[in-house]
């Protein structure tokens, strides 16, 4: 089947969060928030239309077929085999991080993240009155790496209780290797740290890279690991609001589920349950067609900006997000921000929101038709040409 990756959906009048800036300035091109400017695959639309025709929009419970769809997907796509009893549904990965922090730590205790990282990580730790420990990633060989000596020191000196990992990494696009994940798991085991692994971009690995869920690296890791993921990023259905936790340790699962109940976060949207099952049972071919489109867009960003500007591009191994470094221009961050927003008329994610390491950096979303990406590149080249 041929899928449409060339049409820009009409989002200007739908109150789409990503496109709200266009209400102020029609020339602005928003390439920031992590949803795709592609239409969903036809089977998703058809399934939701069939559901709408039932004319009933009441509460629903997860069906056995949904549990089986997730178990089958994780097994066939990521070699991760687990019992369906390990699954718990929740509205989103970020709410799930909040639940985990509340369930497995106390106010004032330390929670560690690797920065730069997806902004809600730090916000969630701080809003829950935990002590935020930022472990800086190191840029080597064109990608981010973990300084394991520093990581161990940070864990020990701060008596870290929870480590929130981003795998694949956002914004750097690293798909952490088995060996890196093994070292992380071994440190967590040694120092009695609960590992919360955000794997929402697991299906969006590119260029032959393979995602390894933390519990596939060593089965012993399941005793202290909570895996969080979703179909929403992969299949562009974030608005349906459904994610799930895979918690194989029964005691951890009981505590997590109890905290969900305390927070009244145990119910999930009926549309979310439906969309997730459709994604995992009928979306594989669309995903296979999507990946070369993303790779082609990324390649064009890398080639164009490296040849025509001084912008340093971190080529991602996964996700559709690209980390751009403007430090070569020796301009204050605010001036770079103004140039991007007002001269290039682009909306990119401000790197400072990802941590102090994000100064003079911005994040670009390439999940859009090639015509949109080329227009964005033309604007960046016009403003930042060397």
Secondary structure, DSSP 8 states (H G I E B T S, - for coil): -----S-----TTTT-GGGGGGGT-TT-EE--SSS-BS---HHHHHHHHHHHTT---------HHHHHHHHHHHHHHH-----GGGEEEES-HHHHHHHHHHHH--TT-EEEEEES--THHHHHHHHTT-EEEEEE-EEETTEEE--HHHHHHHHHHHTEEEEEEESS-TTT-----HHHHHHHHHHHHHTT-EEEEE-TTTT-B-TT-----HHHH-GGGGGTEEEEE-SHHHHT-GGG--EEEE--SHHHHHHHHHHHHHHT-----HHHHHHHHHHHHH-HHHHHHHHHHHHHHHHHHHHHHHHHBS-EEE--SBSSEEEEE-GGG---HHHHHHIIIIIS-EE-EEGGGG-GGGTTEEEEE--B-HHHHHHHHHHHHHHHB-
